[in-house]
Amino acid sequence: MSAAQVLLAAGAVLALAVAVFAGWRDARRRRRAEVDAVGWIDWTTVQIAALIALAVLGLLAAKG
């Protein structure tokens, strides 16, 4: 593996971690007790962006 592939793979792992974290936060937001207590971060959008980044970085790392 070249250094570029390792860097891209590390970015893909980071994107995966962000996607999992955003999914967890979105699930907590949907189950909140106070309906009026909304947050200011749209976790669904964060998760989608992280999954797209994961796909792109993963393909680039595999293509190498």
Gaussian input, Z-matrix of N, CA and C with variables (Angstrom, degrees):
# hf/3-21g

backbone

0 1
 N
 C     1     B1
 C     2     B2     1     A1
 N     3     B3     2     A2     1     D1
 C     4     B4     3     A3     2     D2
 C     5     B5     4     A4     3     D3
 N     6     B6     5     A5     4     D4
 C     7     B7     6     A6     5     D5
 C     8     B8     7     A7     6     D6
 N     9     B9     8     A8     7     D7
 C    10    B10     9     A9     8     D8
 C    11    B11    10    A10     9     D9
 N    12    B12    11    A11    10    D10
 C    13    B13    12    A12    11    D11
 C    14    B14    13    A13    12    D12
 N    15    B15    14    A14    13    D13
 C    16    B16    15    A15    14    D14
 C    17    B17    16    A16    15    D15
 N    18    B18    17    A17    16    D16
 C    19    B19    18    A18    17    D17
 C    20    B20    19    A19    18    D18
 N    21    B21    20    A20    19    D19
 C    22    B22    21    A21    20    D20
 C    23    B23    22    A22    21    D21
 N    24    B24    23    A23    22    D22
 C    25    B25    24    A24    23    D23
 C    26    B26    25    A25    24    D24
 N    27    B27    26    A26    25    D25
 C    28    B28    27    A27    26    D26
 C    29    B29    28    A28    27    D27
 N    30    B30    29    A29    28    D28
 C    31    B31    30    A30    29    D29
 C    32    B32    31    A31    30    D30
 N    33    B33    32    A32    31    D31
 C    34    B34    33    A33    32    D32
 C    35    B35    34    A34    33    D33
 N    36    B36    35    A35    34    D34
 C    37    B37    36    A36    35    D35
 C    38    B38    37    A37    36    D36
 N    39    B39    38    A38    37    D37
 C    40    B40    39    A39    38    D38
 C    41    B41    40    A40    39    D39
 N    42    B42    41    A41    40    D40
 C    43    B43    42    A42    41    D41
 C    44    B44    43    A43    42    D42
 N    45    B45    44    A44    43    D43
 C    46    B46    45    A45    44    D44
 C    47    B47    46    A46    45    D45
 N    48    B48    47    A47    46    D46
 C    49    B49    48    A48    47    D47
 C    50    B50    49    A49    48    D48
 N    51    B51    50    A50    49    D49
 C    52    B52    51    A51    50    D50
 C    53    B53    52    A52    51    D51
 N    54    B54    53    A53    52    D52
 C    55    B55    54    A54    53    D53
 C    56    B56    55    A55    54    D54
 N    57    B57    56    A56    55    D55
 C    58    B58    57    A57    56    D56
 C    59    B59    58    A58    57    D57
 N    60    B60    59    A59    58    D58
 C    61    B61    60    A60    59    D59
 C    62    B62    61    A61    60    D60
 N    63    B63    62    A62    61    D61
 C    64    B64    63    A63    62    D62
 C    65    B65    64    A64    63    D63
 N    66    B66    65    A65    64    D64
 C    67    B67    66    A66    65    D65
 C    68    B68    67    A67    66    D66
 N    69    B69    68    A68    67    D67
 C    70    B70    69    A69    68    D68
 C    71    B71    70    A70    69    D69
 N    72    B72    71    A71    70    D70
 C    73    B73    72    A72    71    D71
 C    74    B74    73    A73    72    D72
 N    75    B75    74    A74    73    D73
 C    76    B76    75    A75    74    D74
 C    77    B77    76    A76    75    D75
 N    78    B78    77    A77    76    D76
 C    79    B79    78    A78    77    D77
 C    80    B80    79    A79    78    D78
 N    81    B81    80    A80    79    D79
 C    82    B82    81    A81    80    D80
 C    83    B83    82    A82    81    D81
 N    84    B84    83    A83    82    D82
 C    85    B85    84    A84    83    D83
 C    86    B86    85    A85    84    D84
 N    87    B87    86    A86    85    D85
 C    88    B88    87    A87    86    D86
 C    89    B89    88    A88    87    D87
 N    90    B90    89    A89    88    D88
 C    91    B91    90    A90    89    D89
 C    92    B92    91    A91    90    D90
 N    93    B93    92    A92    91    D91
 C    94    B94    93    A93    92    D92
 C    95    B95    94    A94    93    D93
 N    96    B96    95    A95    94    D94
 C    97    B97    96    A96    95    D95
 C    98    B98    97    A97    96    D96
 N    99    B99    98    A98    97    D97
 C   100   B100    99    A99    98    D98
 C   101   B101   100   A100    99    D99
 N   102   B102   101   A101   100   D100
 C   103   B103   102   A102   101   D101
 C   104   B104   103   A103   102   D102
 N   105   B105   104   A104   103   D103
 C   106   B106   105   A105   104   D104
 C   107   B107   106   A106   105   D105
 N   108   B108   107   A107   106   D106
 C   109   B109   108   A108   107   D107
 C   110   B110   109   A109   108   D108
 N   111   B111   110   A110   109   D109
 C   112   B112   111   A111   110   D110
 C   113   B113   112   A112   111   D111
 N   114   B114   113   A113   112   D112
 C   115   B115   114   A114   113   D113
 C   116   B116   115   A115   114   D114
 N   117   B117   116   A116   115   D115
 C   118   B118   117   A117   116   D116
 C   119   B119   118   A118   117   D117
 N   120   B120   119   A119   118   D118
 C   121   B121   120   A120   119   D119
 C   122   B122   121   A121   120   D120
 N   123   B123   122   A122   121   D121
 C   124   B124   123   A123   122   D122
 C   125   B125   124   A124   123   D123
 N   126   B126   125   A125   124   D124
 C   127   B127   126   A126   125   D125
 C   128   B128   127   A127   126   D126
 N   129   B129   128   A128   127   D127
 C   130   B130   129   A129   128   D128
 C   131   B131   130   A130   129   D129
 N   132   B132   131   A131   130   D130
 C   133   B133   132   A132   131   D131
 C   134   B134   133   A133   132   D132
 N   135   B135   134   A134   133   D133
 C   136   B136   135   A135   134   D134
 C   137   B137   136   A136   135   D135
 N   138   B138   137   A137   136   D136
 C   139   B139   138   A138   137   D137
 C   140   B140   139   A139   138   D138
 N   141   B141   140   A140   139   D139
 C   142   B142   141   A141   140   D140
 C   143   B143   142   A142   141   D141
 N   144   B144   143   A143   142   D142
 C   145   B145   144   A144   143   D143
 C   146   B146   145   A145   144   D144
 N   147   B147   146   A146   145   D145
 C   148   B148   147   A147   146   D146
 C   149   B149   148   A148   147   D147
 N   150   B150   149   A149   148   D148
 C   151   B151   150   A150   149   D149
 C   152   B152   151   A151   150   D150
 N   153   B153   152   A152   151   D151
 C   154   B154   153   A153   152   D152
 C   155   B155   154   A154   153   D153
 N   156   B156   155   A155   154   D154
 C   157   B157   156   A156   155   D155
 C   158   B158   157   A157   156   D156
 N   159   B159   158   A158   157   D157
 C   160   B160   159   A159   158   D158
 C   161   B161   160   A160   159   D159
 N   162   B162   161   A161   160   D160
 C   163   B163   162   A162   161   D161
 C   164   B164   163   A163   162   D162
 N   165   B165   164   A164   163   D163
 C   166   B166   165   A165   164   D164
 C   167   B167   166   A166   165   D165
 N   168   B168   167   A167   166   D166
 C   169   B169   168   A168   167   D167
 C   170   B170   169   A169   168   D168
 N   171   B171   170   A170   169   D169
 C   172   B172   171   A171   170   D170
 C   173   B173   172   A172   171   D171
 N   174   B174   173   A173   172   D172
 C   175   B175   174   A174   173   D173
 C   176   B176   175   A175   174   D174
 N   177   B177   176   A176   175   D175
 C   178   B178   177   A177   176   D176
 C   179   B179   178   A178   177   D177
 N   180   B180   179   A179   178   D178
 C   181   B181   180   A180   179   D179
 C   182   B182   181   A181   180   D180
 N   183   B183   182   A182   181   D181
 C   184   B184   183   A183   182   D182
 C   185   B185   184   A184   183   D183
 N   186   B186   185   A185   184   D184
 C   187   B187   186   A186   185   D185
 C   188   B188   187   A187   186   D186
 N   189   B189   188   A188   187   D187
 C   190   B190   189   A189   188   D188
 C   191   B191   190   A190   189   D189

   B1=1.4545
   B2=1.5169
   B3=1.3032
   B4=1.4567
   B5=1.5305
   B6=1.2996
   B7=1.4653
   B8=1.5224
   B9=1.3149
   B10=1.4600
   B11=1.5277
   B12=1.3297
   B13=1.4605
   B14=1.5168
   B15=1.3126
   B16=1.4632
   B17=1.5234
   B18=1.3124
   B19=1.4666
   B20=1.5313
   B21=1.3251
   B22=1.4634
   B23=1.5241
   B24=1.3206
   B25=1.4610
   B26=1.5308
   B27=1.3246
   B28=1.4685
   B29=1.5270
   B30=1.3197
   B31=1.4615
   B32=1.5167
   B33=1.3215
   B34=1.4672
   B35=1.5252
   B36=1.3145
   B37=1.4749
   B38=1.5242
   B39=1.3190
   B40=1.4678
   B41=1.5264
   B42=1.3212
   B43=1.4639
   B44=1.5270
   B45=1.3270
   B46=1.4640
   B47=1.5286
   B48=1.3274
   B49=1.4721
   B50=1.5260
   B51=1.3149
   B52=1.4706
   B53=1.5262
   B54=1.3339
   B55=1.4636
   B56=1.5284
   B57=1.3117
   B58=1.4708
   B59=1.5318
   B60=1.3209
   B61=1.4648
   B62=1.5307
   B63=1.3368
   B64=1.4607
   B65=1.5237
   B66=1.3130
   B67=1.4627
   B68=1.5161
   B69=1.3203
   B70=1.4727
   B71=1.5271
   B72=1.3338
   B73=1.4701
   B74=1.5246
   B75=1.3278
   B76=1.4543
   B77=1.5240
   B78=1.3238
   B79=1.4629
   B80=1.5306
   B81=1.3169
   B82=1.4706
   B83=1.5225
   B84=1.3417
   B85=1.4641
   B86=1.5233
   B87=1.3250
   B88=1.4657
   B89=1.5243
   B90=1.3326
   B91=1.4651
   B92=1.5238
   B93=1.3162
   B94=1.4637
   B95=1.5292
   B96=1.3189
   B97=1.4605
   B98=1.5231
   B99=1.3179
   B100=1.4651
   B101=1.5273
   B102=1.3193
   B103=1.4598
   B104=1.5234
   B105=1.3211
   B106=1.4685
   B107=1.5241
   B108=1.3087
   B109=1.4690
   B110=1.5302
   B111=1.3132
   B112=1.4658
   B113=1.5207
   B114=1.2964
   B115=1.4586
   B116=1.5163
   B117=1.3258
   B118=1.4599
   B119=1.5163
   B120=1.3225
   B121=1.4586
   B122=1.5249
   B123=1.3321
   B124=1.4571
   B125=1.5261
   B126=1.3295
   B127=1.4566
   B128=1.5165
   B129=1.3128
   B130=1.4570
   B131=1.5246
   B132=1.3290
   B133=1.4596
   B134=1.5248
   B135=1.3124
   B136=1.4654
   B137=1.5257
   B138=1.3249
   B139=1.4510
   B140=1.5254
   B141=1.3118
   B142=1.4603
   B143=1.5237
   B144=1.3291
   B145=1.4674
   B146=1.5263
   B147=1.3235
   B148=1.4623
   B149=1.5282
   B150=1.3199
   B151=1.4612
   B152=1.5269
   B153=1.3292
   B154=1.4623
   B155=1.5223
   B156=1.3289
   B157=1.4667
   B158=1.5268
   B159=1.3163
   B160=1.4686
   B161=1.5211
   B162=1.3202
   B163=1.4657
   B164=1.5248
   B165=1.3146
   B166=1.4621
   B167=1.5280
   B168=1.3212
   B169=1.4718
   B170=1.5217
   B171=1.3211
   B172=1.4545
   B173=1.5239
   B174=1.3269
   B175=1.4692
   B176=1.5274
   B177=1.3196
   B178=1.4623
   B179=1.5230
   B180=1.3250
   B181=1.4665
   B182=1.5280
   B183=1.3162
   B184=1.4633
   B185=1.5291
   B186=1.3210
   B187=1.4655
   B188=1.5306
   B189=1.3070
   B190=1.4225
   B191=1.4496
   A1=109.06
   A2=115.28
   A3=119.60
   A4=109.61
   A5=114.89
   A6=120.00
   A7=110.65
   A8=117.06
   A9=120.12
   A10=111.08
   A11=117.15
   A12=120.32
   A13=111.63
   A14=116.70
   A15=120.60
   A16=110.09
   A17=116.70
   A18=121.11
   A19=111.11
   A20=116.88
   A21=120.28
   A22=111.25
   A23=117.29
   A24=120.57
   A25=111.05
   A26=116.83
   A27=120.12
   A28=110.51
   A29=116.76
   A30=120.40
   A31=111.56
   A32=116.97
   A33=120.91
   A34=110.93
   A35=116.60
   A36=120.19
   A37=110.18
   A38=116.94
   A39=120.67
   A40=110.77
   A41=117.29
   A42=120.67
   A43=110.79
   A44=116.68
   A45=120.25
   A46=110.94
   A47=116.41
   A48=120.39
   A49=110.69
   A50=117.02
   A51=120.79
   A52=110.14
   A53=117.50
   A54=120.94
   A55=111.29
   A56=117.01
   A57=120.38
   A58=110.24
   A59=116.65
   A60=120.57
   A61=110.95
   A62=116.79
   A63=120.34
   A64=111.08
   A65=117.67
   A66=120.34
   A67=112.19
   A68=115.80
   A69=120.46
   A70=110.64
   A71=116.30
   A72=119.43
   A73=111.31
   A74=117.84
   A75=120.65
   A76=110.80
   A77=116.67
   A78=119.65
   A79=110.55
   A80=116.54
   A81=119.70
   A82=111.04
   A83=116.84
   A84=120.38
   A85=110.82
   A86=117.32
   A87=120.59
   A88=112.37
   A89=118.34
   A90=121.83
   A91=113.02
   A92=118.57
   A93=120.85
   A94=110.75
   A95=114.24
   A96=120.35
   A97=111.28
   A98=116.89
   A99=120.62
   A100=109.14
   A101=115.39
   A102=120.61
   A103=111.33
   A104=117.34
   A105=120.83
   A106=113.21
   A107=118.54
   A108=121.75
   A109=109.69
   A110=115.02
   A111=119.00
   A112=109.68
   A113=115.99
   A114=121.40
   A115=110.82
   A116=115.39
   A117=118.93
   A118=112.58
   A119=117.59
   A120=121.13
   A121=108.68
   A122=116.34
   A123=121.51
   A124=107.59
   A125=116.36
   A126=121.37
   A127=112.68
   A128=117.38
   A129=119.48
   A130=110.87
   A131=116.59
   A132=120.83
   A133=111.10
   A134=116.81
   A135=120.57
   A136=110.24
   A137=116.77
   A138=120.54
   A139=111.41
   A140=118.12
   A141=121.15
   A142=110.56
   A143=117.18
   A144=120.45
   A145=110.97
   A146=116.84
   A147=120.31
   A148=111.31
   A149=117.61
   A150=120.06
   A151=111.80
   A152=117.04
   A153=120.07
   A154=110.02
   A155=117.14
   A156=120.88
   A157=110.32
   A158=117.13
   A159=121.15
   A160=110.95
   A161=117.08
   A162=120.43
   A163=111.43
   A164=116.69
   A165=120.41
   A166=111.09
   A167=116.63
   A168=119.72
   A169=111.38
   A170=116.93
   A171=119.58
   A172=112.37
   A173=116.59
   A174=119.53
   A175=111.57
   A176=117.04
   A177=119.87
   A178=111.48
   A179=116.23
   A180=119.45
   A181=110.64
   A182=116.82
   A183=120.62
   A184=111.59
   A185=115.06
   A186=119.67
   A187=110.64
   A188=114.67
   A189=124.76
   A190=121.08
   D1=135.72
   D2=177.47
   D3=-82.52
   D4=169.89
   D5=180.00
   D6=-65.47
   D7=-34.55
   D8=178.97
   D9=-66.37
   D10=-39.83
   D11=177.97
   D12=-65.10
   D13=-38.79
   D14=178.63
   D15=-65.16
   D16=-41.86
   D17=179.17
   D18=-65.33
   D19=-42.52
   D20=177.70
   D21=-65.91
   D22=-39.76
   D23=178.06
   D24=-65.54
   D25=-38.61
   D26=177.02
   D27=-64.55
   D28=-39.28
   D29=176.04
   D30=-64.24
   D31=-37.55
   D32=177.81
   D33=-65.70
   D34=-40.20
   D35=177.92
   D36=-65.39
   D37=-40.61
   D38=177.09
   D39=-63.68
   D40=-41.79
   D41=177.78
   D42=-63.32
   D43=-37.78
   D44=176.67
   D45=-63.31
   D46=-42.10
   D47=178.95
   D48=-63.27
   D49=-41.38
   D50=178.76
   D51=-65.22
   D52=-40.85
   D53=179.69
   D54=-64.08
   D55=-42.04
   D56=178.50
   D57=-65.63
   D58=-44.38
   D59=178.80
   D60=-61.29
   D61=-44.14
   D62=179.97
   D63=-65.33
   D64=-36.79
   D65=176.49
   D66=-64.13
   D67=-40.36
   D68=177.83
   D69=-64.94
   D70=-43.84
   D71=-179.67
   D72=-67.15
   D73=-36.14
   D74=178.49
   D75=-67.66
   D76=-38.44
   D77=177.43
   D78=-64.43
   D79=-39.68
   D80=176.72
   D81=-65.63
   D82=-37.85
   D83=179.93
   D84=-65.21
   D85=-39.48
   D86=-179.42
   D87=-69.61
   D88=-25.71
   D89=-178.76
   D90=-98.75
   D91=13.81
   D92=-175.79
   D93=-65.19
   D94=149.37
   D95=-178.02
   D96=-78.95
   D97=-37.99
   D98=-179.66
   D99=-97.17
   D100=110.04
   D101=-176.17
   D102=-63.93
   D103=-31.60
   D104=-177.73
   D105=-80.39
   D106=-10.40
   D107=-178.20
   D108=-88.96
   D109=75.37
   D110=-179.10
   D111=-89.82
   D112=153.73
   D113=177.82
   D114=-90.85
   D115=176.30
   D116=-179.44
   D117=-105.92
   D118=1.17
   D119=176.79
   D120=-110.21
   D121=127.49
   D122=176.57
   D123=-85.40
   D124=96.91
   D125=-172.95
   D126=-68.86
   D127=-26.02
   D128=177.26
   D129=-64.86
   D130=-43.10
   D131=178.29
   D132=-66.04
   D133=-39.40
   D134=177.25
   D135=-62.07
   D136=-42.76
   D137=-179.96
   D138=-65.40
   D139=-42.46
   D140=179.30
   D141=-63.84
   D142=-43.67
   D143=178.84
   D144=-63.11
   D145=-39.58
   D146=179.08
   D147=-67.71
   D148=-37.37
   D149=178.31
   D150=-68.95
   D151=-36.27
   D152=175.14
   D153=-65.47
   D154=-44.22
   D155=177.81
   D156=-62.02
   D157=-39.74
   D158=177.47
   D159=-60.58
   D160=-44.33
   D161=-179.47
   D162=-65.05
   D163=-45.09
   D164=-178.91
   D165=-65.85
   D166=-48.44
   D167=-179.18
   D168=-66.13
   D169=-37.83
   D170=178.40
   D171=-65.20
   D172=-41.49
   D173=177.33
   D174=-66.50
   D175=-40.65
   D176=178.59
   D177=-65.89
   D178=-37.74
   D179=179.13
   D180=-68.53
   D181=-38.69
   D182=-179.65
   D183=-71.98
   D184=-34.47
   D185=-179.01
   D186=-69.46
   D187=-39.60
   D188=172.54
   D189=55.08

